[in-house]
């Protein structure tokens, strides 16, 4: 009986001679190249998505934010707010009328919550028009005091803003909210 290992080796060699490997190597090379191209496209697509997302975020920030720094045009900025009993909100808004202007006008706006929606029901000028400094109004500490108290039949608001005087704060401005309207006291 012939040696089994010799017989297996002979059969493997015979079968290897029968297999045509002339087209196998180029096909494998094509598959490797195709995979490399697909990986490069995937990486490029990922980079493009990240860059486009970043660009859209920057554009959105430019379009949907308001400027709070002097010299960038007319601006309205919320500087303080207080809520009374969950249905009345007082918001202080500083408004600069012109680009580069240092003067600001401050409004006390009253919002009332009806049926789950906030509606503006009153507005009062705090002090005089263009009577405040823009940079002081919007800076931390620009509002020295904002007190809102509910004393039926009306609510009361007291506002004091930062000034250039030695004590740093204005005399208090007093308002009453009567039937949603803001009345100076």
C-alpha positions in Angstrom: 0.0 0.0 0.0 1.4 3.4 -0.9 2.2 5.9 1.7 -0.9 8.0 2.5 1.0 11.3 3.0 2.6 10.8 -0.4 -0.7 10.1 -2.0 -2.3 13.2 -0.5 0.6 15.4 -1.6 0.4 14.1 -5.1 -3.3 14.7 -5.3 -3.0 18.2 -4.0 -0.3 19.0 -6.6 -2.4 17.5 -9.4 -5.4 19.6 -8.3 -3.3 22.8 -8.0 -2.1 22.3 -11.6 -5.7 22.0 -12.8 -6.8 25.3 -11.2 -6.4 28.4 -13.4 -5.0 31.1 -11.2 -4.2 33.5 -14.0 -7.3 35.7 -13.4 -7.5 35.4 -9.6 -4.8 37.9 -8.7 -6.1 40.8 -10.9 -9.6 40.2 -9.5 -8.3 40.3 -5.9 -6.4 43.5 -6.7 -9.5 45.1 -8.2 -11.5 44.2 -5.0 -8.8 45.7 -2.8 -8.7 48.9 -4.9 -12.6 49.1 -4.8 -12.6 48.7 -1.0 -9.9 51.4 -0.7 -11.9 53.8 -2.9 -15.1 53.1 -0.9 -13.3 53.8 2.4 -11.9 57.0 1.1 -15.3 58.1 -0.1 -16.8 57.2 3.3 -14.1 59.2 5.1 -14.6 62.2 2.7 -18.3 62.1 3.2 -17.9 62.1 7.0 -15.6 65.1 6.8 -18.0 66.9 4.4 -20.9 66.3 6.8 -18.9 67.6 9.8 -17.8 70.7 7.9 -21.3 71.4 6.6 -22.8 71.0 10.0 -20.2 73.3 11.5 -20.8 75.9 8.8 -24.6 75.7 9.3 -24.1 76.2 13.0 -22.0 79.3 12.5 -24.5 80.7 10.0 -27.4 80.0 12.4 -25.5 81.7 15.2 -25.0 84.8 13.0 -28.6 84.9 11.8 -30.5 84.1 14.9 -28.6 85.8 17.7 -28.8 89.5 18.6 -25.8 91.5 19.3 -25.0 92.6 22.8 -21.9 94.5 22.2 -21.7 98.3 21.5 -21.1 99.4 17.9 -23.0 96.6 16.1 -26.3 98.4 15.4 -29.6 98.8 17.0 -30.3 96.2 19.6 -32.9 95.1 22.1 -31.7 92.9 25.0 -33.5 91.3 27.9 -31.7 92.5 31.0 -33.9 91.1 33.8 -37.2 89.5 34.6 -39.4 88.6 37.6 -42.5 86.4 37.7 -45.4 86.9 40.1 -47.6 83.9 41.0 -46.8 82.2 37.7 -49.2 84.3 35.7 -47.6 87.7 35.6 -44.1 88.4 34.4 -42.1 91.7 34.3 -39.3 91.9 31.8 -36.8 94.7 31.6 -35.6 95.4 28.0 -32.6 97.7 27.2 -32.8 99.2 23.7 -30.0 100.9 21.8 -31.3 103.1 18.9 -28.2 103.5 16.8 -25.1 101.7 15.8 -22.2 102.7 18.1 -24.6 104.7 20.3 -23.9 104.7 24.0 -27.4 105.7 25.1 -30.0 103.2 25.9 -33.8 103.2 26.6 -35.1 100.8 29.2 -38.7 99.5 29.1 -40.6 97.5 31.7 -42.8 95.1 29.8 -45.6 93.2 31.6 -46.7 89.8 30.2 -49.8 87.9 31.4 -50.3 84.2 31.2 -53.7 83.3 29.9 -54.6 79.8 28.8 -50.9 78.8 28.9 -49.8 81.5 26.6 -47.8 84.7 27.6 -49.2 87.9 26.1 -47.8 91.4 26.4 -50.4 93.5 28.3 -48.4 96.6 29.3 -45.2 98.6 28.7 -43.7 101.5 30.6 -40.6 103.6 30.0 -38.1 103.4 32.9 -36.7 106.9 33.3 -36.3 108.9 30.1 -35.7 107.9 26.5 -32.0 107.4 25.9 -31.5 108.1 29.6 -29.2 105.2 30.3 -25.8 104.0 29.2 -25.9 100.9 27.0 -22.8 99.3 28.3 -23.9 99.7 32.0 -27.4 98.5 31.3 -26.5 95.2 29.7 -23.5 94.5 32.0 -23.8 92.2 35.0 -25.0 94.5 37.8 -26.8 96.8 35.3 -30.0 96.2 37.2 -29.5 97.2 40.8 -33.0 96.2 41.9 -36.1 94.6 40.3 -38.9 93.9 42.7 -42.3 92.6 41.7 -45.0 92.1 44.4 -48.6 91.1 44.2 -50.8 93.2 46.4 -54.4 92.8 45.2 -56.1 94.5 43.4 -52.8 95.3 41.6 -49.2 94.3 41.4 -46.3 96.6 42.1 -42.9 96.9 40.4 -39.8 98.7 41.6 -36.8 99.2 39.3 -33.4 100.7 40.0 -30.7 100.8 37.4 -26.9 101.3 37.4 -25.7 104.9 36.9 -22.4 106.7 36.8 -23.1 108.4 40.1 -21.0 107.6 43.2 -23.6 105.3 44.8 -24.0 103.5 41.4 -27.8 103.1 41.4 -30.7 105.3 40.3 -33.5 106.3 42.6 -36.2 103.6 42.4 -38.9 103.9 39.7 -42.3 102.7 40.9 -45.0 101.2 38.8 -48.4 99.5 39.4 -49.9 96.9 37.2 -53.6 97.5 37.1 -55.7 95.2 34.9 -52.6 94.3 32.9 -51.6 98.0 32.2 -48.5 99.5 33.6 -49.0 102.8 35.4 -46.2 105.0 36.8 -46.4 105.9 40.5 
